[in-house]
C-alpha cells in the first residue's frame, strides 16, 4: 500500500466541511490544490491521519506492522549490521 497524500487531504476536507458548496470551493481552490500535494511534512501527517482508518479495516490485520521509529539512513561505506 502506498499512501496517496492528495486523496487523503481531500478525504479530510470532505469529512470536516459543513456542506457540499464549501467542500467544492475548497477542493477547487488553486492554493489548496498546490499545498495538498506539495506541503512539507504532509506525507507524514497524512500517514498519521490514515492510521485509524487502517486499524479499523480488518484486511490489514494479518500483515500490517507499524515501525516504532523511522529507518536510519545508511552512510556510504558504513558496515551493515
C-alpha positions in Angstrom: 0.0 0.0 0.0 1.3 3.4 -0.9 -0.2 6.5 0.7 -1.9 9.0 -1.7 -1.4 12.3 0.2 -3.7 14.3 -2.1 -6.7 11.9 -1.8 -6.1 11.7 2.0 -6.2 15.5 2.2 -9.3 15.5 0.1 -11.0 13.0 2.3 -10.1 15.1 5.4 -11.7 18.2 3.7 -14.8 16.1 2.8 -15.1 14.8 6.3 -15.0 18.2 8.0 -16.7 20.7 5.6 -20.2 21.6 6.6 -21.8 21.4 3.1 -21.2 20.4 -0.5 -20.7 24.0 -1.7 -18.0 24.7 0.9 -16.3 21.4 0.0 -16.3 22.2 -3.7 -14.9 25.7 -3.0 -12.0 24.3 -1.0 -11.2 21.3 -3.3 -11.3 23.6 -6.4 -9.1 26.3 -4.9 -5.8 26.7 -6.7 -3.9 27.3 -3.4 -5.5 24.2 -1.7 -4.6 22.0 -4.7 -1.0 23.1 -4.5 -0.5 22.7 -0.8 -2.3 19.4 -0.6 0.2 18.0 -3.0 3.4 19.8 -2.0 3.3 20.9 1.6 6.4 19.9 3.5 5.7 17.1 6.0 2.2 16.5 4.5 3.1 12.9 3.7 3.9 12.1 7.3 0.9 14.0 8.6 -1.4 12.2 6.2 0.1 8.9 7.1 -0.8 9.6 10.7 -4.3 10.7 9.6 -4.7 7.4 7.7 -3.7 5.1 10.6 -7.0 5.0 12.4 -8.8 4.0 9.2 -6.3 1.2 8.6 -6.6 -0.1 12.1 -10.3 -0.4 11.7 -10.0 -2.2 8.3 -9.6 -6.0 9.0 -8.0 -6.6 5.7 -4.7 -5.2 7.1 -4.7 -7.2 10.4 -2.7 -10.1 9.2 0.4 -8.4 7.9 0.4 -4.6 8.6 3.0 -3.6 11.1 4.0 0.0 12.1 7.6 0.6 13.0 8.2 2.4 16.3 10.7 4.7 14.6 11.7 5.6 11.0 14.6 3.6 9.5 18.0 5.2 10.0 19.8 6.4 6.8 22.9 4.4 5.9 26.1 6.3 5.4 28.1 5.4 2.4 30.8 2.9 3.4 29.2 2.2 6.7 29.3 -1.5 7.7 26.0 -3.4 7.7 24.7 -4.8 10.9 
